[in-house]
């Protein structure tokens, strides 16, 4: 078992720094306040950033503070939303702000706090979730500090450079997604039209209007838990967004019935359809009842149909008939009644080939972003000593 001194020395250290880190409570190194504004104080295109209970700040025409600070939310996605800010900003009354740091680099604090607060909040909660942040959750939290400000600054600069790289790659990912979205708008006819704006050479003529139910079926081949030994169970929780792949469930449920799917079928998560959890099956498997299995009929290209199901128009159609508030689910019959235009099979295949190549590029870029995030996570574990 490691002694206290060993546990307060990080595994990775920059040259020129040594000595044991010290431990302090957050309330001893900064001031902790909440905001005073409400959601109605939001103003589109306002002059100042307005930090609310969301990962994305909005705008306001007034500012409550002009300082360097670290912000987290008081309810909602507790322990998962953090902001570093230096300047003028507005703040929601259910957000906490740490400022006026004493012998602590604010950006260093931001990295330590954002890495460790979620675990502390969960540990202090008697439930699987945390409803709200209490002041003592923050004020009494222990933070380990290098013995000098220059070492804090060095760590903060290192992690900031990794963040900059992650953001650059994330911007590239978004650019690829935007490019595909714009391309789809040109490769598919607009609503009320029968030909697209952009066409591959050698293809002409009007596209034919079809209902989704005329080009594919919804599979309802049920199987029970006892038959899952030769197939892989897919749930909505482990399906990722935007064709980025799927994680195979490591543990099967104890009982229940599932829908068997075949390689090539299109899987569509019917929980919150707007999340666009759509996946082309690359193996035979079984899906939970919240996953709709579409099977393309002969004469139609599966990849083309999957692109139709991923389209913003289809998702909007699905949401228009969705039932439920917190966990909306689309109506299968309404989905099958979805009207869209479709070209000849060779043109379907050409379009699908083009869009699928873009999907591969998007997936590769997503993997790059995730790899950088994992690298940062591992780096932080080495740069900060374990307080446990």
C-alpha positions in Angstrom: 0.0 0.0 0.0 1.4 3.4 -0.9 2.0 5.9 1.8 0.6 9.4 1.7 3.8 11.0 0.4 4.0 8.6 -2.6 0.4 9.2 -3.4 0.9 13.0 -3.6 3.6 12.8 -6.2 2.3 12.4 -9.8 3.5 9.6 -12.1 4.5 12.1 -14.8 6.3 15.4 -14.1 8.0 18.1 -16.2 11.7 18.5 -15.8 12.9 20.9 -13.1 10.0 20.3 -10.7 10.0 18.1 -7.6 8.6 18.0 -4.1 5.4 16.6 -2.7 2.1 18.2 -3.7 -0.2 19.6 -1.0 -3.9 19.1 -0.4 -6.4 21.9 0.2 -10.1 22.3 0.2 -11.6 24.3 -2.6 -13.1 26.8 -0.2 -9.6 27.7 1.0 -8.3 28.6 -2.4 -11.1 30.6 -4.1 -14.5 32.2 -3.7 -17.6 30.3 -4.6 -20.7 32.1 -5.8 -23.8 31.5 -7.9 -25.2 33.6 -10.6 -28.3 35.8 -10.4 -29.8 35.6 -13.9 -32.6 33.5 -15.3 -33.2 31.9 -18.7 -35.4 34.7 -19.8 -32.4 37.0 -19.6 -31.0 35.3 -22.8 -30.8 37.6 -25.8 -30.1 36.4 -29.3 -26.8 37.8 -30.5 -26.2 39.4 -27.1 -23.0 41.2 -26.3 -21.7 38.8 -23.6 -21.6 35.1 -23.1 -24.3 33.8 -20.8 -23.5 30.6 -19.0 -26.7 28.6 -18.2 -27.4 24.9 -17.3 -26.0 23.7 -20.6 -22.7 22.7 -22.2 -23.2 25.5 -24.7 -23.4 29.1 -23.5 -26.0 31.5 -24.9 -25.8 35.3 -25.1 -26.9 38.2 -22.9 -26.7 42.0 -23.2 -25.5 42.4 -19.6 -22.7 41.0 -17.5 -22.6 40.1 -13.9 -18.9 39.4 -13.6 -15.7 40.5 -15.2 -13.0 38.0 -13.9 -11.2 34.8 -14.5 -13.4 31.9 -13.3 -14.4 28.3 -13.5 -18.1 27.5 -13.9 -20.1 24.3 -13.4 -23.9 23.7 -13.4 -26.0 23.2 -10.3 -28.5 20.7 -11.9 -29.0 18.8 -15.1 -25.8 17.1 -16.3 -24.0 17.5 -13.0 -20.3 16.8 -13.1 -20.2 16.9 -16.9 -20.4 20.6 -17.8 -17.5 22.9 -17.0 -16.4 26.3 -18.4 -13.2 28.3 -18.1 -13.8 32.0 -18.7 -11.7 35.1 -18.5 -13.6 38.4 -19.1 -17.1 39.7 -18.9 -20.0 37.2 -18.7 -23.6 36.6 -17.4 -24.4 33.7 -15.1 -27.5 31.7 -14.4 -28.6 31.4 -10.8 -28.3 27.6 -10.9 -24.6 27.8 -11.9 -21.6 27.8 -9.5 -18.6 30.1 -10.1 -15.2 29.7 -8.6 -13.1 32.9 -8.8 -10.5 35.0 -6.9 -8.0 32.2 -6.7 -5.3 32.4 -4.0 -1.9 31.0 -5.2 -3.7 28.7 -7.7 -3.6 29.0 -11.4 -7.3 29.1 -12.5 -6.8 27.0 -15.6 -5.0 24.4 -13.5 -7.9 24.3 -11.2 -10.3 24.0 -14.2 -8.6 20.8 -15.3 -8.4 19.3 -11.8 -11.9 20.1 -10.9 -13.5 19.0 -14.2 -11.6 15.7 -14.0 -12.6 14.9 -10.4 -15.9 16.6 -9.5 -18.3 14.1 -11.1 -16.9 11.2 -9.0 -17.2 13.2 -5.8 -20.8 14.3 -6.6 -21.8 10.7 -7.3 -20.0 9.5 -4.1 -22.0 12.0 -2.0 -25.3 11.0 -3.6 -27.3 8.1 -2.2 -28.8 7.5 -5.7 -27.5 6.6 -9.1 -27.9 10.2 -10.2 -27.4 13.6 -8.6 -30.4 15.9 -8.6 -28.6 19.1 -7.7 -25.2 20.4 -6.4 -25.0 21.4 -2.8 -22.4 24.1 -1.9 -20.5 21.7 0.3 -20.0 19.3 -2.6 -17.7 22.0 -4.0 -16.4 23.9 -1.0 -15.2 20.8 0.9 -13.8 19.0 -2.1 -10.0 18.3 -1.8 -7.7 19.4 -4.5 -4.0 18.5 -4.8 -1.7 21.3 -5.8 2.0 21.4 -7.0 4.2 23.3 -4.6 4.8 26.1 -7.2 2.7 28.2 -9.5 5.1 27.7 -12.4 4.4 23.9 -12.3 0.7 24.5 -12.2 1.1 26.8 -15.2 3.1 24.2 -17.1 0.5 21.5 -16.5 -2.3 23.9 -17.6 -0.4 24.9 -20.8 0.2 21.2 -21.7 -3.5 20.3 -21.3 -4.6 23.5 -23.1 -2.5 22.5 -26.1 -4.1 19.1 -26.1 -7.6 20.8 -25.9 -6.6 23.0 -28.9 -5.7 19.9 -30.9 -8.9 18.1 -30.0 -10.9 21.2 -31.0 -9.1 21.4 -34.3 -9.9 17.8 -35.1 -13.5 18.2 -33.9 -13.9 21.2 -36.2 -12.6 19.1 -39.1 -15.2 16.4 -38.1 -18.0 18.9 -38.1 -16.8 20.2 -41.5 -17.0 16.7 -42.9 -20.5 16.3 -41.5 -21.6 19.7 -42.9 -20.1 18.8 -46.3 -22.1 15.5 -46.4 -25.3 17.3 -45.3 -24.9 19.9 -48.1 -24.1 17.2 -50.6 -27.2 15.2 -49.7 -29.3 18.3 -50.3 -28.0 18.3 -53.8 -28.0 14.6 -54.5 -31.6 14.1 -53.4 -34.6 16.0 -54.8 -36.0 18.7 -52.6 -39.5 18.4 -51.3 -42.0 18.7 -54.1 -39.3 18.1 -56.8 -38.6 14.9 -58.8 -35.0 15.5 -59.9 -31.9 16.5 -57.8 -29.8 19.5 -58.4 -26.6 17.4 -58.7 -26.4 14.2 -60.8 -23.7 11.7 -61.7 -23.0 11.5 -65.5 -25.1 9.1 -67.4 -28.2 9.4 -65.3 -31.4 11.3 -66.3 -35.1 11.2 -66.0 -37.4 11.9 -63.0 -37.2 9.9 -59.8 -40.1 7.8 -58.7 -42.1 8.6 -55.5 -42.3 5.8 -53.1 -43.4 5.1 -49.5 -40.7 3.7 -47.3 -42.9 0.7 -46.8 -42.7 -0.1 -50.5 -38.9 -0.4 -50.5 -38.3 -2.1 -47.1 -40.1 -4.0 -44.4 -40.0 -3.7 -40.6 -38.7 -7.1 -39.3 -40.6 -8.7 -36.5 -38.8 -12.0 -36.2 -38.8 -12.4 -32.4 -36.4 -14.6 -30.5 -36.1 -15.2 -26.8 -33.1 -15.0 -24.5 -32.4 -18.7 -24.8 -31.6 -18.3 -28.6 -29.1 -15.5 -28.2 -26.1 -17.8 -27.9 -25.3 -17.5 -31.6 -26.2 -13.9 -32.0 -25.1 -10.5 -30.6 -27.5 -8.4 -28.6 -27.8 -4.8 -29.6 -29.5 -2.2 -27.3 -30.2 1.4 -27.9 -27.8 2.4 -25.2 -24.7 1.0 -26.9 -25.6 2.2 -30.4 -23.5 5.2 -31.4 -24.5 8.2 -33.5 -24.1 8.9 -37.2 -22.8 5.6 -38.5 -19.9 5.7 -36.1 -20.3 2.0 -35.3 -21.8 0.0 -32.5 -20.5 -1.4 -29.2 -21.4 -5.0 -28.5 -23.2 -5.5 -25.2 -20.9 -7.3 -22.8 -23.7 -8.5 -20.6 -27.1 -9.8 -21.8 -30.3 -9.2 -19.9 -31.8 -12.0 -17.8 -35.0 -12.3 -19.8 -37.0 -10.8 -22.6 -37.8 -11.1 -26.3 -35.7 -9.6 -29.1 -35.9 -9.0 -32.8 -33.5 -11.1 -34.8 -31.7 -9.1 -37.6 -29.5 -10.2 -40.5 -26.3 -8.8 -41.9 -27.2 -5.8 -44.1 -30.4 -4.9 -42.2 -30.8 -1.3 -41.1 -31.0 -0.7 -37.4 -32.8 2.4 -36.2 -33.0 3.4 -32.5 -36.6 4.4 -31.9 -35.7 6.2 -28.6 -35.3 9.9 -29.3 -35.1 9.5 -33.1 -33.5 12.9 -33.4 -30.3 11.4 -32.2 -29.9 9.7 -35.6 -28.8 6.3 -34.2 -28.8 4.5 -37.5 -26.5 1.5 -38.2 -26.0 -0.9 -41.1 -25.7 -4.4 -39.6 -22.4 -6.1 -40.4 -23.3 -9.4 -38.6 -26.4 -11.4 -37.7 -27.7 -10.4 -34.3 -30.6 -9.6 -32.1 -31.9 -6.2 -31.0 -33.9 -4.9 -28.1 -37.5 -3.9 -28.8 -36.5 -0.2 -28.9 -34.5 -0.8 -32.1 -36.5 -0.9 -35.4 -35.1 -3.4 -37.9 -35.6 -2.3 -41.5 -35.0 -5.0 -44.3 -34.7 -3.6 -47.8 -36.7 -5.4 -50.5 -35.2 -6.8 -53.8 -34.5 -4.1 -56.4 -33.5 -1.5 -53.9 -30.0 -0.7 -52.6 -29.6 -1.1 -48.8 -27.0 1.6 -48.4 -29.2 4.1 -50.4 -32.2 3.3 -48.2 -30.1 3.7 -45.0 -29.1 7.1 -46.2 -32.8 8.0 -46.7 -33.5 6.8 -43.1 -30.6 9.0 -41.8 -31.7 12.1 -43.6 -32.9 15.1 -41.8 -36.3 14.9 -43.6 -37.0 11.4 -42.4 -35.9 12.2 -38.9 -38.2 15.2 -38.8 -41.0 13.0 -40.2 -40.3 10.4 -37.4 -40.4 13.1 -34.7 -43.6 14.6 -36.0 -45.4 11.4 -34.9 -43.3 10.6 -31.9 -45.0 9.9 -28.6 -43.6 10.7 -25.2 -41.8 13.8 -23.8 -38.6 12.7 -22.1 -38.2 9.5 -24.2 -40.1 10.1 -27.4 -40.6 7.1 -29.7 -41.6 7.3 -33.4 -44.6 5.5 -34.8 -43.6 2.5 -37.1 -46.6 2.8 -39.4 -46.0 6.5 -39.8 -42.4 5.8 -40.7 -43.4 3.3 -43.4 -45.8 5.9 -44.8 -42.9 8.3 -45.4 -42.9 9.5 -49.0 -39.6 10.1 -50.8 -38.2 10.0 -54.3 -35.9 7.2 -55.5 -34.0 6.8 -58.8 -33.1 3.6 -60.7 -31.1 0.9 -58.9 -27.7 1.8 -60.7 -28.1 5.5 -59.7 -29.1 4.5 -56.1 -25.9 2.5 -55.9 -23.8 5.3 -57.3 -25.2 7.8 -54.7 -24.8 5.3 -51.9 -21.2 4.6 -52.9 -20.4 8.3 -52.7 -22.1 8.9 -49.4 -20.7 5.7 -47.8 -17.2 6.8 -48.7 -18.0 10.1 -46.8 -19.3 8.1 -43.9 -16.0 6.2 -43.8 -14.1 9.5 -43.7 -16.4 10.8 -40.9 -16.0 7.6 -38.9 -12.2 7.8 -39.3 -12.2 11.4 -38.1 -14.4 10.6 -35.2 -12.0 7.9 -34.2 -9.2 10.4 -34.3 -11.1 12.8 -32.0 -11.9 10.0 -29.6 -8.3 8.8 -29.5 -7.2 12.3 -28.6 -9.7 12.5 -25.8 -8.5 9.1 -24.5 -4.9 10.4 -24.7 -5.8 13.5 -22.7 -7.6 11.4 -20.1 -4.6 9.1 -19.7 -2.3 12.1 -19.6 -4.3 13.7 -16.8 -4.2 10.6 -14.7 -0.4 10.8 -14.9 -0.1 14.5 -14.3 -2.3 14.5 -11.2 -1.5 12.4 -8.2 -4.2 10.0 -6.9 -5.9 11.3 -3.7 -7.6 8.0 -2.9 
